[in-house]
Amino acid sequence: MVTLPHLRLPRTLAEFGRKLIIMTRAEAGPVQISAMSKLAREAVLFVTPVVFPDYVETIPGSLARSEQLLREGNGLVVVINHFSKRDPVNALSALMRLSPEFKNRRVLAPIAHHQHTPMRESFTQALGVDLRPIVNHDTVAKGRQGKLRRGHGLRQYLDDGIDLLSQGGILLIAPQGGRRASLQERDEGSMDLMVRRLAQQDVANVAFMFVGLGIAGEQDYNQDRVGKYNVGKLYKIVVGPTISLPEISEKTAAADISVDELVYQQLGLLVPEAYRGTPEAIPQSLGQ
């Protein structure tokens, strides 16, 4: 009888992932991605519209302004609503298809701690997208936090994100803190915390682009119904205004509202009416 050698598949995949990262990081700058990552992104951008179809509307002037700000060395925070696992994929792929200014820049994005895996990290890093795991409400609800407290990883995500922004990179953020059935279900305080951290680190060359997502014809955003990848469903993406950090400060001061309130007002103008919900949910504080 012939005995086959034992194959350590997870270890092999992990080693492959590390080598892939080294290859895709070669000759890449702090913000611009490598030639290998560009090829990988092109392949993903070719496949994504087939598996995750979408159509995009843009507010006049928003895309042009964000492109100009990026060319001038500003960092860009892409702010999205979040109801399904494919939201970040559709938002980023749409922007990358619209403009080379997005396509060739490094991105940093958050991910729930319980969804973070070495293979997912390897795949996204090969595309020039770095992930930072955060223990959110869902991680705790599932009992997957171990000895970590809720909010663990948030400070690291913000610090690394601000460092990337200061160099002209792109930071993705979903201020709701996880997948939610309505825009009214939210974590209050994350955007105010980000703006405070920007001020503490003396980083002002930053702008915020607001992107609303929804599913065409969908009236029920319950997580059991649409919380996963929704393969084949048509998403509507609305690329909204781009607002600089100084303008954010001016608007919040003039209206006497928090940054979070301003952010949700902007997103509320971009998401489907069925997703806006009613202001009945009790906001949950991050406590940070």
C-alpha positions as CSV (number, residue, x, y, z in Angstrom):
1,M,0.0,0.0,0.0
2,V,1.3,3.4,-0.9
3,T,1.2,6.0,1.9
4,L,0.6,9.6,0.7
5,P,2.4,12.3,2.6
6,H,0.2,14.4,5.0
7,L,-0.6,17.7,3.4
8,R,-0.7,20.7,5.8
9,L,-3.1,22.8,3.6
10,P,-3.7,25.7,6.0
11,R,0.0,26.2,6.5
12,T,0.6,25.9,2.7
13,L,-2.0,28.5,2.0
14,A,-0.6,30.8,4.7
15,E,2.8,30.6,3.2
16,F,1.4,31.2,-0.3
17,G,-0.4,34.3,1.1
18,R,2.8,35.7,2.6
19,K,4.7,35.2,-0.6
20,L,1.9,36.8,-2.5
21,I,2.0,39.9,-0.3
22,I,5.7,40.2,-0.7
23,M,5.3,40.0,-4.5
24,T,2.5,42.6,-4.6
25,R,4.2,45.0,-2.2
26,A,7.4,45.0,-4.3
27,E,8.2,48.4,-5.7
28,A,5.0,49.9,-4.2
29,G,5.1,53.3,-2.5
30,P,3.4,54.2,0.8
31,V,0.2,55.1,-1.2
32,Q,0.6,53.8,-4.7
33,I,0.1,50.1,-5.1
34,S,2.5,47.8,-7.0
35,A,2.3,46.6,-10.6
36,M,1.2,43.2,-9.3
37,S,-1.5,44.7,-7.1
38,K,-2.7,46.7,-10.1
39,L,-3.0,43.5,-12.2
40,A,-4.9,41.8,-9.3
41,R,-7.3,44.7,-9.0
42,E,-8.0,44.7,-12.7
43,A,-8.9,41.0,-12.5
44,V,-11.2,41.5,-9.6
45,L,-12.8,44.6,-11.2
46,F,-13.5,42.5,-14.3
47,V,-15.3,39.8,-12.3
48,T,-17.0,41.9,-9.6
49,P,-19.8,43.4,-11.8
50,V,-20.8,39.9,-13.0
51,V,-21.1,38.4,-9.5
52,F,-22.1,41.6,-7.7
53,P,-23.9,43.8,-10.3
54,D,-24.5,47.4,-9.6
55,Y,-25.3,50.7,-11.2
56,V,-23.8,54.0,-10.1
57,E,-25.1,57.5,-9.8
58,T,-22.8,60.5,-9.0
59,I,-23.7,63.8,-7.5
60,P,-22.4,66.4,-10.1
61,G,-18.9,67.6,-9.2
62,S,-18.3,65.2,-6.4
63,L,-16.0,62.8,-8.2
64,A,-14.1,65.6,-9.9
65,R,-13.5,67.3,-6.6
66,S,-12.3,64.1,-4.8
67,E,-9.9,63.4,-7.8
68,Q,-8.5,66.9,-7.5
69,L,-8.0,66.6,-3.8
70,L,-6.2,63.3,-4.2
71,R,-4.0,64.7,-6.9
72,E,-3.1,67.5,-4.5
73,G,-1.9,65.1,-1.9
74,N,-5.0,65.0,0.4
75,G,-6.2,61.8,2.0
76,L,-9.8,60.7,1.4
77,V,-12.2,59.0,3.8
78,V,-14.9,57.1,2.0
79,V,-17.9,56.9,4.3
80,I,-20.5,54.2,3.5
81,N,-23.7,52.8,5.0
82,H,-23.5,49.1,5.8
83,F,-26.2,46.4,5.6
84,S,-24.4,43.4,3.8
85,K,-21.1,41.7,3.5
86,R,-20.6,42.9,-0.1
87,D,-21.0,46.7,0.6
88,P,-17.3,47.5,0.9
89,V,-16.6,45.5,-2.3
90,N,-19.2,47.3,-4.3
91,A,-18.4,50.7,-2.9
92,L,-14.6,50.4,-3.6
93,S,-15.0,48.6,-7.0
94,A,-17.4,51.3,-8.2
95,L,-15.0,54.1,-7.3
96,M,-12.1,52.3,-8.8
97,R,-14.0,51.7,-12.1
98,L,-14.9,55.4,-12.2
99,S,-11.4,56.8,-11.6
100,P,-7.7,55.8,-11.8
101,E,-7.1,58.1,-8.8
102,F,-8.9,55.5,-6.8
103,K,-7.8,52.4,-8.7
104,N,-4.1,52.9,-8.0
105,R,-4.1,53.9,-4.4
106,R,-3.7,51.9,-1.2
107,V,-6.8,51.5,0.9
108,L,-7.2,50.7,4.6
109,A,-10.5,49.3,5.8
110,P,-12.0,47.9,9.0
111,I,-13.4,44.4,9.5
112,A,-15.2,42.9,12.4
113,H,-12.8,40.9,14.6
114,H,-14.8,37.6,14.2
115,Q,-14.7,37.9,10.4
116,H,-11.0,38.4,10.1
117,T,-8.9,35.5,8.9
118,P,-5.3,35.2,7.7
119,M,-6.5,34.1,4.2
120,R,-8.9,37.1,3.9
121,E,-6.0,39.3,5.0
122,S,-3.7,37.8,2.4
123,F,-6.2,38.2,-0.4
124,T,-7.0,41.8,0.3
125,Q,-3.4,42.8,0.8
126,A,-2.6,41.4,-2.6
127,L,-5.2,43.9,-3.9
128,G,-3.5,46.7,-2.0
129,V,-6.3,46.8,0.7
130,D,-5.1,46.5,4.3
131,L,-7.6,45.3,6.9
132,R,-7.7,46.2,10.6
133,P,-10.0,44.0,12.8
134,I,-12.2,45.7,15.4
135,V,-14.2,44.0,18.2
136,N,-17.6,45.4,17.4
137,H,-21.1,44.9,18.9
138,D,-21.6,41.8,16.7
139,T,-18.4,40.2,17.7
140,V,-19.4,40.5,21.4
141,A,-23.0,39.3,20.6
142,K,-21.6,36.2,19.0
143,G,-19.2,35.6,22.0
144,R,-16.2,35.7,19.6
145,Q,-14.2,38.4,21.4
146,G,-12.2,36.1,23.7
147,K,-10.6,38.3,26.4
148,L,-10.8,41.4,24.3
149,R,-13.2,44.3,25.1
150,R,-15.6,45.9,22.7
151,G,-13.9,48.6,20.7
152,H,-10.5,46.8,20.7
153,G,-8.7,47.5,17.5
154,L,-10.5,50.8,16.8
155,R,-7.6,53.0,18.0
156,Q,-5.1,51.0,15.9
157,Y,-7.4,51.3,12.9
158,L,-7.7,55.1,13.3
159,D,-4.0,55.6,13.9
160,D,-3.0,53.5,10.9
161,G,-5.7,55.1,8.8
162,I,-4.7,58.6,9.7
163,D,-1.1,57.8,8.9
164,L,-2.3,56.6,5.4
165,L,-4.5,59.7,5.0
166,S,-1.6,62.0,5.8
167,Q,0.2,60.5,2.8
168,G,-2.7,60.8,0.4
169,G,-4.2,57.3,0.8
170,I,-7.9,56.2,1.1
171,L,-9.6,55.1,4.3
172,L,-12.9,53.2,4.2
173,I,-15.3,53.6,7.2
174,A,-18.8,52.3,8.0
175,P,-19.8,54.5,11.0
176,Q,-22.7,52.2,11.9
177,G,-20.1,49.8,13.3
178,G,-21.4,46.7,11.5
179,R,-24.1,45.5,9.3
180,R,-27.4,47.1,10.2
181,A,-31.0,46.8,9.0
182,S,-31.5,50.6,9.0
183,L,-29.5,53.8,9.0
184,Q,-31.1,54.5,12.5
185,E,-29.2,51.5,13.9
186,R,-25.8,53.0,14.6
187,D,-22.8,53.4,16.9
188,E,-22.6,57.0,17.9
189,G,-19.2,58.6,18.4
190,S,-16.9,57.0,15.8
191,M,-16.8,60.0,13.4
192,D,-16.3,62.5,16.2
193,L,-13.5,60.3,17.5
194,M,-11.9,60.2,14.1
195,V,-12.0,64.0,13.8
196,R,-10.5,64.4,17.3
197,R,-7.7,62.0,16.4
198,L,-7.0,63.9,13.2
199,A,-6.7,67.1,15.2
200,Q,-4.5,65.5,17.8
201,Q,-2.1,64.3,15.1
202,D,-2.2,67.6,13.3
203,V,-3.5,66.1,10.1
204,A,-5.8,68.5,8.2
205,N,-5.3,67.5,4.5
206,V,-8.3,65.2,4.6
207,A,-11.7,65.1,2.9
208,F,-14.8,62.9,3.3
209,M,-16.7,61.3,0.4
210,F,-20.1,60.0,1.2
211,V,-21.4,56.9,-0.6
212,G,-24.9,55.5,-0.2
213,L,-25.8,51.9,-1.0
214,G,-29.0,50.0,-1.5
215,I,-30.5,47.0,-3.3
216,A,-32.7,47.9,-6.3
217,G,-36.4,47.4,-5.4
218,E,-35.6,46.1,-1.9
219,Q,-38.0,47.2,0.9
220,D,-36.8,45.0,3.8
221,Y,-33.1,45.3,4.9
222,N,-33.5,42.7,7.7
223,Q,-30.1,41.0,8.3
224,D,-31.7,37.5,7.8
225,R,-32.8,38.6,4.4
226,V,-30.0,40.7,2.9
227,G,-27.1,40.6,5.4
228,K,-24.8,38.4,3.4
229,Y,-23.4,38.6,-0.2
230,N,-26.7,38.8,-2.2
231,V,-25.0,37.3,-5.2
232,G,-26.7,38.4,-8.4
233,K,-28.8,41.2,-6.8
234,L,-28.5,44.6,-8.3
235,Y,-27.1,47.3,-6.0
236,K,-27.7,51.0,-6.5
237,I,-24.7,53.1,-5.5
238,V,-24.9,56.9,-5.1
239,V,-21.6,58.7,-4.9
240,G,-22.4,61.8,-2.9
241,P,-20.6,65.0,-2.0
242,T,-17.0,65.3,-1.0
243,I,-16.5,67.6,2.0
244,S,-13.1,68.7,3.3
245,L,-12.2,68.5,6.9
246,P,-12.3,72.3,7.4
247,E,-15.7,72.3,5.8
248,I,-16.9,69.6,8.2
249,S,-15.8,71.7,11.1
250,E,-17.6,74.8,9.7
251,K,-20.8,72.9,9.1
252,T,-21.0,71.2,12.5
253,A,-20.2,74.5,14.2
254,A,-22.8,76.5,12.2
255,A,-25.6,73.9,12.9
256,D,-24.4,73.1,16.4
257,I,-24.3,69.3,15.7
258,S,-21.8,66.6,16.2
259,V,-19.7,65.2,13.3
260,D,-21.7,61.9,13.6
261,E,-25.0,63.8,13.2
262,L,-23.7,65.5,10.0
263,V,-22.4,62.2,8.6
264,Y,-25.8,60.5,9.1
265,Q,-27.5,63.5,7.6
266,Q,-25.4,63.2,4.5
267,L,-25.8,59.4,4.2
268,G,-29.6,59.8,4.7
269,L,-29.7,61.8,1.5
270,L,-28.0,59.0,-0.5
271,V,-29.5,55.7,0.8
272,P,-32.9,54.3,-0.3
273,E,-36.0,55.5,1.6
274,A,-36.6,52.0,2.8
275,Y,-33.2,51.9,4.5
276,R,-33.4,55.3,6.2
277,G,-35.7,54.0,8.9
278,T,-37.3,56.1,11.7
279,P,-35.3,57.6,14.5
280,E,-36.5,55.1,17.1
281,A,-33.4,53.1,17.7
282,I,-31.4,53.9,20.8
283,P,-27.8,54.9,19.8
284,Q,-25.1,52.8,21.3
285,S,-22.0,54.6,22.5
286,L,-18.5,53.2,21.8
287,G,-17.4,54.5,25.1
288,Q,-14.1,55.8,23.7
